[in-house]
């Protein structure tokens, strides 16, 4: 596998190219599937140009069933810090050709993508970021340092949305991340949902979906971006 910048790779794009703001929608571990495409559509309904890059493009951009997480693990193992940096930069470079620049570009990620969204907020290429249950808080993933350590590198406002019932992200780690992000110069916020499991926003996963938490988190992400992004 090469980490070199690709000549091009597939993205799902939705919305108007003359939208006032753009959002990069970062996939779960299961690929840019029908749910992630639907989420991108929801952002376009809110007036954004939404772009969901295929982070597994080096492996053929697979879509993995929600009940087969084991099948997703090799694709996640093939991700790297340099590869993700290249992909994020390629996405913002593409948006720049349409007239979008950091102050009017957001990143939002879910599950695996929540980790990547936090990382995106350290690159100086987005104006705000939100992470829905992004892991890797105390242990690094994809070659990215633990988010608790990476917090010092945040260069854009960041919102974290976590569920207390998430068995993969302990509450004490979320609170340690809160302490770390509270200490940085950019605005940050962490919201916890007492009844939220991992994947609480994903209505394609009935066992995980929590409508109240999903609705509140979505509204908070919208408001956070409204507050911290500029229209072009």
CORHUNOR-V560616 format. One record per helix or strand of 3 or more residues. SS is the DSSP state (a for helix, b for strand). FROM is the first residue (numbers start at 0). TO is the last residue. If there is no record, write none. Layout:
# CORHUNOR-V560616
[[SS;FROM;TO] [SS;FROM;TO]]
This chain:
# CORHUNOR-V560616
[[b;10;13] [b;20;25] [a;33;44] [b;47;52] [a;56;58] [a;68;76] [a;80;96] [a;101;103] [b;104;109] [a;111;119] [b;127;131] [a;146;152] [b;156;162] [a;170;181] [b;187;192] [a;210;227]]
